[in-house]
């Protein structure tokens, strides 16, 4: 395995099992097997709570270190137990990164993940990891975010969620209700079929490829929103750009400046259509596209180099 995040986590697994003392020699292997069985699920939980693959990997490392010291004979449901550890670690990390994001330069966008085509087949999972939904989740409190993710995406029982967030069941029900209402008011308006998605993305890609400003205007919703994240390292639009005319004008200027140096590749990021933008063959950024009723309503351009490592290979997500 050649990827730093997964390799670091698996190295942590082996180091921890080597140093864990248990009376049953088979216990470390059983712990490792259980962790690896649920690893993709745990990563997805942490990623949906944090919006960062790097932070999610750190959470999995901490989860493993705690899991390795657990007496498995006392664990009734290994999946629920691991999710509980992961959630608690993610909540701790979420409070830390919230302070870090206060000083972030320009708009902050989630770290994009190159996902397998079949992720889009699980509509609920694809929506939950979409750039649009992750930005909605950013508006929740840490506890609301945890409760919403565990209940609405992973269908955990209220008593399991209560243990994970250290709240009473009645309080968790109230938090879940409040979070659902908050998200419902802000989530994407209407899902479209994969065929409509492909057609809209192809039209958008052709417009970018050819620099045809009028064609670009035709596929943008009147109230389209563009967000770009350069992280203070790459040039980016400093605030949300709203309106088809403004977005088209920006693209027109940008396309004119780069000319033939630009190339675009259609792909799937976070379970939804996206374009990988290259300049002179080098990845410049990832442009995730939100589609509603055959029109582009959201554009999320991630240029921050620290957030582009996960578009070089597919990341497995599951629920």
LODREN-48919 format. One record per residue (C-alpha): residue in one letter; x, y, z. Coordinates in steps of 0.001 Angstrom, whole numbers, always signed. Example, Ala and Ser with C-alpha at 12.3 -4.5 7.8 and 13.67 -1.06 7.14 Angstrom:
2
<r residuo="a" x="+12300" y="-4500" z="+7800"/>
<r residuo="s" x="+13670" y="-1060" z="+7140"/>
***
This chain:
319
<r residuo="x" x="+0" y="+0" z="+0"/>
<r residuo="x" x="+1564" y="+3256" z="-1153"/>
<r residuo="x" x="-713" y="+5898" z="+371"/>
<r residuo="x" x="+496" y="+7708" z="+3472"/>
<r residuo="x" x="-2801" y="+7915" z="+5366"/>
<r residuo="x" x="-3867" y="+4251" z="+5137"/>
<r residuo="x" x="-282" y="+3075" z="+5557"/>
<r residuo="x" x="+156" y="+5162" z="+8700"/>
<r residuo="x" x="-3040" y="+3775" z="+10169"/>
<r residuo="x" x="-2140" y="+171" z="+9394"/>
<r residuo="x" x="+1355" y="+718" z="+10771"/>
<r residuo="x" x="-362" y="+1958" z="+13900"/>
<r residuo="x" x="-2395" y="-1238" z="+13999"/>
<r residuo="x" x="+679" y="-3433" z="+13893"/>
<r residuo="x" x="+2644" y="-1330" z="+16366"/>
<r residuo="x" x="-221" y="-1312" z="+18798"/>
<r residuo="x" x="-834" y="-5043" z="+18538"/>
<r residuo="x" x="+2849" y="-5760" z="+19081"/>
<r residuo="x" x="+2780" y="-3734" z="+22285"/>
<r residuo="x" x="-597" y="-4894" z="+23613"/>
<r residuo="x" x="-461" y="-7466" z="+26389"/>
<r residuo="x" x="-3386" y="-9861" z="+26535"/>
<r residuo="x" x="-3677" y="-13257" z="+28122"/>
<r residuo="x" x="-5243" y="-14735" z="+24976"/>
<r residuo="x" x="-2613" y="-14781" z="+22200"/>
<r residuo="x" x="-5356" y="-14694" z="+19601"/>
<r residuo="x" x="-6865" y="-11461" z="+20914"/>
<r residuo="x" x="-4587" y="-9005" z="+19054"/>
<r residuo="x" x="-5375" y="-10751" z="+15753"/>
<r residuo="x" x="-9087" y="-10666" z="+16528"/>
<r residuo="x" x="-8870" y="-6976" z="+17368"/>
<r residuo="x" x="-6999" y="-6243" z="+14154"/>
<r residuo="x" x="-9461" y="-8238" z="+12079"/>
<r residuo="x" x="-12455" y="-6440" z="+13597"/>
<r residuo="x" x="-10852" y="-3041" z="+13063"/>
<r residuo="x" x="-9972" y="-3740" z="+9438"/>
<r residuo="x" x="-13440" y="-5182" z="+8783"/>
<r residuo="x" x="-15054" y="-1904" z="+9812"/>
<r residuo="x" x="-12263" y="+445" z="+8764"/>
<r residuo="x" x="-14023" y="+1945" z="+5713"/>
<r residuo="x" x="-17135" y="+2593" z="+7793"/>
<r residuo="x" x="-15099" y="+4218" z="+10573"/>
<r residuo="x" x="-13233" y="+6386" z="+8075"/>
<r residuo="x" x="-16543" y="+7518" z="+6566"/>
<r residuo="x" x="-17950" y="+8416" z="+9997"/>
<r residuo="x" x="-14852" y="+10452" z="+10835"/>
<r residuo="x" x="-14701" y="+12089" z="+7396"/>
<r residuo="x" x="-18364" y="+13133" z="+7482"/>
<r residuo="x" x="-17815" y="+14710" z="+10879"/>
<r residuo="x" x="-14589" y="+16477" z="+9923"/>
<r residuo="x" x="-14622" y="+17070" z="+6166"/>
<r residuo="x" x="-10937" y="+16203" z="+6085"/>
<r residuo="x" x="-9392" y="+12876" z="+5093"/>
<r residuo="x" x="-6159" y="+13747" z="+6887"/>
<r residuo="x" x="-7988" y="+14452" z="+10147"/>
<r residuo="x" x="-10135" y="+11339" z="+9658"/>
<r residuo="x" x="-6996" y="+9209" z="+9356"/>
<r residuo="x" x="-5665" y="+10692" z="+12597"/>
<r residuo="x" x="-8972" y="+9833" z="+14276"/>
<r residuo="x" x="-8692" y="+6241" z="+13055"/>
<r residuo="x" x="-5198" y="+6043" z="+14505"/>
<r residuo="x" x="-6517" y="+7138" z="+17901"/>
<r residuo="x" x="-9456" y="+4768" z="+17560"/>
<r residuo="x" x="-7132" y="+1849" z="+16959"/>
<r residuo="x" x="-4941" y="+2684" z="+19949"/>
<r residuo="x" x="-7979" y="+2622" z="+22213"/>
<r residuo="x" x="-9530" y="-425" z="+20575"/>
<r residuo="x" x="-6326" y="-2431" z="+20949"/>
<r residuo="x" x="-6594" y="-2145" z="+24733"/>
<r residuo="x" x="-10202" y="-3334" z="+24954"/>
<r residuo="x" x="-11100" y="-6762" z="+26345"/>
<r residuo="x" x="-13065" y="-8145" z="+23395"/>
<r residuo="x" x="-14885" y="-10594" z="+25644"/>
<r residuo="x" x="-16769" y="-7640" z="+27136"/>
<r residuo="x" x="-17842" y="-6219" z="+23742"/>
<r residuo="x" x="-21342" y="-7218" z="+22645"/>
<r residuo="x" x="-21371" y="-5334" z="+19314"/>
<r residuo="x" x="-17920" y="-4635" z="+17862"/>
<r residuo="x" x="-19227" y="-2345" z="+15094"/>
<r residuo="x" x="-21162" y="-162" z="+17539"/>
<r residuo="x" x="-18237" y="-76" z="+19957"/>
<r residuo="x" x="-15791" y="+1002" z="+17261"/>
<r residuo="x" x="-18192" y="+3637" z="+15966"/>
<r residuo="x" x="-18543" y="+4959" z="+19501"/>
<r residuo="x" x="-14766" y="+5296" z="+19918"/>
<r residuo="x" x="-14440" y="+6920" z="+16489"/>
<r residuo="x" x="-17230" y="+9387" z="+17212"/>
<r residuo="x" x="-15706" y="+10475" z="+20495"/>
<r residuo="x" x="-12300" y="+10952" z="+18910"/>
<r residuo="x" x="-13841" y="+12853" z="+16004"/>
<r residuo="x" x="-15710" y="+15151" z="+18391"/>
<r residuo="x" x="-12460" y="+15950" z="+20158"/>
<r residuo="x" x="-10727" y="+16604" z="+16844"/>
<r residuo="x" x="-13684" y="+18649" z="+15540"/>
<r residuo="x" x="-13382" y="+21120" z="+18394"/>
<r residuo="x" x="-9678" y="+21479" z="+17660"/>
<r residuo="x" x="-10049" y="+22013" z="+13907"/>
<r residuo="x" x="-12877" y="+24501" z="+14480"/>
<r residuo="x" x="-10336" y="+26839" z="+16064"/>
<r residuo="x" x="-7888" y="+26177" z="+13244"/>
<r residuo="x" x="-10477" y="+27035" z="+10595"/>
<r residuo="x" x="-11171" y="+30396" z="+12193"/>
<r residuo="x" x="-7789" y="+31560" z="+10890"/>
<r residuo="x" x="-8112" y="+29811" z="+7516"/>
<r residuo="x" x="-7351" y="+32098" z="+4563"/>
<r residuo="x" x="-10416" y="+32471" z="+2340"/>
<r residuo="x" x="-13366" y="+30068" z="+2050"/>
<r residuo="x" x="-12848" y="+26608" z="+3519"/>
<r residuo="x" x="-13978" y="+23591" z="+1494"/>
<r residuo="x" x="-13922" y="+19896" z="+2436"/>
<r residuo="x" x="-11042" y="+17762" z="+1226"/>
<r residuo="x" x="-12237" y="+16077" z="-2001"/>
<r residuo="x" x="-12150" y="+12291" z="-2290"/>
<r residuo="x" x="-11934" y="+10389" z="-5545"/>
<r residuo="x" x="-14665" y="+7761" z="-5105"/>
<r residuo="x" x="-15588" y="+4603" z="-7004"/>
<r residuo="x" x="-18461" y="+4835" z="-9518"/>
<r residuo="x" x="-20666" y="+2531" z="-7438"/>
<r residuo="x" x="-20725" y="+5024" z="-4557"/>
<r residuo="x" x="-23259" y="+7047" z="-6556"/>
<r residuo="x" x="-25571" y="+4002" z="-6535"/>
<r residuo="x" x="-26040" y="+4398" z="-2781"/>
<r residuo="x" x="-27952" y="+7664" z="-3000"/>
<r residuo="x" x="-28006" y="+8324" z="+740"/>
<r residuo="x" x="-24279" y="+7690" z="+1154"/>
<r residuo="x" x="-23422" y="+9795" z="-1908"/>
<r residuo="x" x="-25521" y="+12696" z="-656"/>
<r residuo="x" x="-24029" y="+12484" z="+2837"/>
<r residuo="x" x="-20444" y="+12855" z="+1579"/>
<r residuo="x" x="-21200" y="+15404" z="-1149"/>
<r residuo="x" x="-19400" y="+18722" z="-948"/>
<r residuo="x" x="-22757" y="+20483" z="-640"/>
<r residuo="x" x="-23882" y="+18347" z="+2315"/>
<r residuo="x" x="-20538" y="+18554" z="+4101"/>
<r residuo="x" x="-20792" y="+22338" z="+3927"/>
<r residuo="x" x="-24288" y="+22145" z="+5416"/>
<r residuo="x" x="-22956" y="+19938" z="+8221"/>
<r residuo="x" x="-20339" y="+22598" z="+8939"/>
<r residuo="x" x="-23179" y="+24846" z="+10140"/>
<r residuo="x" x="-24173" y="+22385" z="+12892"/>
<r residuo="x" x="-22641" y="+22253" z="+16355"/>
<r residuo="x" x="-20203" y="+19349" z="+16876"/>
<r residuo="x" x="-22763" y="+17317" z="+18843"/>
<r residuo="x" x="-25543" y="+18041" z="+16333"/>
<r residuo="x" x="-23260" y="+16957" z="+13530"/>
<r residuo="x" x="-22360" y="+13703" z="+15272"/>
<r residuo="x" x="-25984" y="+12883" z="+16079"/>
<r residuo="x" x="-27182" y="+13693" z="+12560"/>
<r residuo="x" x="-24468" y="+11622" z="+10881"/>
<r residuo="x" x="-24905" y="+8605" z="+13151"/>
<r residuo="x" x="-28698" y="+8624" z="+12945"/>
<r residuo="x" x="-29490" y="+9761" z="+9404"/>
<r residuo="x" x="-26558" y="+8227" z="+7540"/>
<r residuo="x" x="-25573" y="+5188" z="+9578"/>
<r residuo="x" x="-28975" y="+4446" z="+11183"/>
<r residuo="x" x="-27663" y="+3871" z="+14698"/>
<r residuo="x" x="-30192" y="+3470" z="+17490"/>
<r residuo="x" x="-30701" y="+6437" z="+19787"/>
<r residuo="x" x="-29263" y="+4563" z="+22760"/>
<r residuo="x" x="-26059" y="+3802" z="+20802"/>
<r residuo="x" x="-25766" y="+7442" z="+19756"/>
<r residuo="x" x="-26368" y="+8559" z="+23357"/>
<r residuo="x" x="-23377" y="+6497" z="+24478"/>
<r residuo="x" x="-21240" y="+7865" z="+21667"/>
<r residuo="x" x="-21935" y="+11533" z="+22430"/>
<r residuo="x" x="-22326" y="+11087" z="+26200"/>
<r residuo="x" x="-25899" y="+12387" z="+26337"/>
<r residuo="x" x="-29202" y="+11010" z="+27583"/>
<r residuo="x" x="-31433" y="+9351" z="+24997"/>
<r residuo="x" x="-34167" y="+11990" z="+25371"/>
<r residuo="x" x="-31622" y="+14740" z="+24724"/>
<r residuo="x" x="-30276" y="+12900" z="+21675"/>
<r residuo="x" x="-33784" y="+12661" z="+20205"/>
<r residuo="x" x="-34209" y="+16420" z="+20580"/>
<r residuo="x" x="-30797" y="+17105" z="+19068"/>
<r residuo="x" x="-31583" y="+14783" z="+16132"/>
<r residuo="x" x="-34880" y="+16564" z="+15480"/>
<r residuo="x" x="-33218" y="+19986" z="+15583"/>
<r residuo="x" x="-30375" y="+18869" z="+13306"/>
<r residuo="x" x="-32782" y="+17306" z="+10782"/>
<r residuo="x" x="-34771" y="+20528" z="+10522"/>
<r residuo="x" x="-31594" y="+22574" z="+10138"/>
<r residuo="x" x="-30234" y="+20316" z="+7386"/>
<r residuo="x" x="-33580" y="+19991" z="+5591"/>
<r residuo="x" x="-33756" y="+23762" z="+5179"/>
<r residuo="x" x="-30321" y="+23869" z="+3552"/>
<r residuo="x" x="-29816" y="+20581" z="+1697"/>
<r residuo="x" x="-29799" y="+20303" z="-2133"/>
<r residuo="x" x="-33251" y="+21017" z="-3540"/>
<r residuo="x" x="-33927" y="+17966" z="-5689"/>
<r residuo="x" x="-32063" y="+14875" z="-6779"/>
<r residuo="x" x="-31707" y="+14238" z="-10495"/>
<r residuo="x" x="-31136" y="+11021" z="-12382"/>
<r residuo="x" x="-27593" y="+9853" z="-13195"/>
<r residuo="x" x="-28385" y="+10404" z="-16892"/>
<r residuo="x" x="-29331" y="+14050" z="-16253"/>
<r residuo="x" x="-26185" y="+14462" z="-14164"/>
<r residuo="x" x="-24003" y="+13085" z="-16948"/>
<r residuo="x" x="-25628" y="+15244" z="-19617"/>
<r residuo="x" x="-25268" y="+18427" z="-17566"/>
<r residuo="x" x="-21669" y="+17618" z="-16647"/>
<r residuo="x" x="-20772" y="+16830" z="-20265"/>
<r residuo="x" x="-22269" y="+20122" z="-21399"/>
<r residuo="x" x="-20373" y="+21972" z="-18677"/>
<r residuo="x" x="-17134" y="+20168" z="-19534"/>
<r residuo="x" x="-17504" y="+20991" z="-23240"/>
<r residuo="x" x="-18082" y="+24639" z="-22404"/>
<r residuo="x" x="-14940" y="+24759" z="-20258"/>
<r residuo="x" x="-12937" y="+22761" z="-22807"/>
<r residuo="x" x="-13856" y="+25032" z="-25703"/>
<r residuo="x" x="-14000" y="+28288" z="-23783"/>
<r residuo="x" x="-17534" y="+28808" z="-25110"/>
<r residuo="x" x="-18889" y="+31353" z="-22639"/>
<r residuo="x" x="-22439" y="+31269" z="-24023"/>
<r residuo="x" x="-22621" y="+27471" z="-23686"/>
<r residuo="x" x="-21331" y="+27802" z="-20147"/>
<r residuo="x" x="-24044" y="+30318" z="-19340"/>
<r residuo="x" x="-26669" y="+27912" z="-20683"/>
<r residuo="x" x="-25841" y="+25162" z="-18138"/>
<r residuo="x" x="-25558" y="+27417" z="-15087"/>
<r residuo="x" x="-28551" y="+28068" z="-12834"/>
<r residuo="x" x="-29306" y="+31811" z="-12439"/>
<r residuo="x" x="-28385" y="+31637" z="-8753"/>
<r residuo="x" x="-25340" y="+29372" z="-9139"/>
<r residuo="x" x="-22762" y="+29741" z="-6363"/>
<r residuo="x" x="-19011" y="+29348" z="-6820"/>
<r residuo="x" x="-16714" y="+28713" z="-3858"/>
<r residuo="x" x="-12967" y="+28298" z="-4204"/>
<r residuo="x" x="-10393" y="+27186" z="-1664"/>
<r residuo="x" x="-6742" y="+28062" z="-2142"/>
<r residuo="x" x="-5799" y="+27792" z="+1517"/>
<r residuo="x" x="-3684" y="+30938" z="+1248"/>
<r residuo="x" x="-1286" y="+29016" z="-1011"/>
<r residuo="x" x="-3060" y="+29240" z="-4375"/>
<r residuo="x" x="-5064" y="+32162" z="-5726"/>
<r residuo="x" x="-8798" y="+31792" z="-5093"/>
<r residuo="x" x="-11982" y="+33861" z="-5070"/>
<r residuo="x" x="-11992" y="+35385" z="-1568"/>
<r residuo="x" x="-15749" y="+35070" z="-1012"/>
<r residuo="x" x="-18686" y="+33193" z="-2552"/>
<r residuo="x" x="-19492" y="+34322" z="-6087"/>
<r residuo="x" x="-23238" y="+34264" z="-6787"/>
<r residuo="x" x="-25001" y="+34478" z="-10144"/>
<r residuo="x" x="-24556" y="+32924" z="-13587"/>
<r residuo="x" x="-23294" y="+36144" z="-15168"/>
<r residuo="x" x="-20571" y="+36663" z="-12553"/>
<r residuo="x" x="-19453" y="+33027" z="-12619"/>
<r residuo="x" x="-19391" y="+32957" z="-16413"/>
<r residuo="x" x="-17393" y="+36189" z="-16532"/>
<r residuo="x" x="-14834" y="+34745" z="-14103"/>
<r residuo="x" x="-14498" y="+31547" z="-16118"/>
<r residuo="x" x="-14227" y="+33519" z="-19336"/>
<r residuo="x" x="-11323" y="+35582" z="-18008"/>
<r residuo="x" x="-9621" y="+32527" z="-16547"/>
<r residuo="x" x="-9974" y="+30446" z="-19707"/>
<r residuo="x" x="-8628" y="+33293" z="-21822"/>
<r residuo="x" x="-5554" y="+33588" z="-19587"/>
<r residuo="x" x="-4598" y="+29888" z="-19546"/>
<r residuo="x" x="-5519" y="+29052" z="-23139"/>
<r residuo="x" x="-4241" y="+25697" z="-24409"/>
<r residuo="x" x="-2466" y="+24986" z="-21130"/>
<r residuo="x" x="-5806" y="+23928" z="-19631"/>
<r residuo="x" x="-7190" y="+20399" z="-19742"/>
<r residuo="x" x="-10137" y="+18909" z="-17888"/>
<r residuo="x" x="-10993" y="+15346" z="-16937"/>
<r residuo="x" x="-14430" y="+14202" z="-15832"/>
<r residuo="x" x="-14410" y="+12096" z="-12697"/>
<r residuo="x" x="-16416" y="+11386" z="-9558"/>
<r residuo="x" x="-15564" y="+13140" z="-6323"/>
<r residuo="x" x="-17440" y="+12485" z="-3093"/>
<r residuo="x" x="-19982" y="+10411" z="-4995"/>
<r residuo="x" x="-20845" y="+13192" z="-7439"/>
<r residuo="x" x="-19662" y="+14603" z="-10788"/>
<r residuo="x" x="-16461" y="+16616" z="-10780"/>
<r residuo="x" x="-13678" y="+17807" z="-13037"/>
<r residuo="x" x="-9963" y="+17509" z="-12423"/>
<r residuo="x" x="-8401" y="+20690" z="-13788"/>
<r residuo="x" x="-4850" y="+20517" z="-15102"/>
<r residuo="x" x="-2520" y="+23266" z="-16261"/>
<r residuo="x" x="+392" y="+22118" z="-18417"/>
<r residuo="x" x="-372" y="+18565" z="-17332"/>
<r residuo="x" x="-170" y="+19270" z="-13586"/>
<r residuo="x" x="-3223" y="+19087" z="-11340"/>
<r residuo="x" x="-4327" y="+22630" z="-10552"/>
<r residuo="x" x="-7448" y="+21715" z="-8628"/>
<r residuo="x" x="-10678" y="+19792" z="-8369"/>
<r residuo="x" x="-13960" y="+21359" z="-9418"/>
<r residuo="x" x="-16867" y="+19544" z="-7764"/>
<r residuo="x" x="-20233" y="+20201" z="-9369"/>
<r residuo="x" x="-23649" y="+20334" z="-7741"/>
<r residuo="x" x="-26534" y="+19711" z="-10113"/>
<r residuo="x" x="-30224" y="+20430" z="-9652"/>
<r residuo="x" x="-32770" y="+19678" z="-12380"/>
<r residuo="x" x="-30151" y="+19555" z="-15102"/>
<r residuo="x" x="-28463" y="+22843" z="-14212"/>
<r residuo="x" x="-25250" y="+23554" z="-12324"/>
<r residuo="x" x="-26228" y="+25207" z="-9035"/>
<r residuo="x" x="-22974" y="+24845" z="-7106"/>
<r residuo="x" x="-19286" y="+24867" z="-8036"/>
<r residuo="x" x="-16638" y="+23999" z="-5467"/>
<r residuo="x" x="-13091" y="+24574" z="-6672"/>
<r residuo="x" x="-10401" y="+23175" z="-4379"/>
<r residuo="x" x="-6918" y="+24434" z="-5271"/>
<r residuo="x" x="-5227" y="+24095" z="-1895"/>
<r residuo="x" x="-2390" y="+21593" z="-2629"/>
<r residuo="x" x="-2696" y="+20107" z="+866"/>
<r residuo="x" x="-6196" y="+18910" z="-37"/>
<r residuo="x" x="-5484" y="+17280" z="-3393"/>
<r residuo="x" x="-3694" y="+14060" z="-2442"/>
<r residuo="x" x="-6935" y="+12055" z="-2332"/>
<r residuo="x" x="-7722" y="+12606" z="-6014"/>
<r residuo="x" x="-4744" y="+10499" z="-7096"/>
<r residuo="x" x="-6461" y="+7258" z="-6031"/>
<r residuo="x" x="-9896" y="+6052" z="-4953"/>
<r residuo="x" x="-10880" y="+6226" z="-1306"/>
<r residuo="x" x="-13220" y="+3498" z="-72"/>
<r residuo="x" x="-16260" y="+4761" z="+1813"/>
<r residuo="x" x="-19140" y="+2725" z="+3212"/>
<r residuo="x" x="-21928" y="+2651" z="+5733"/>
***
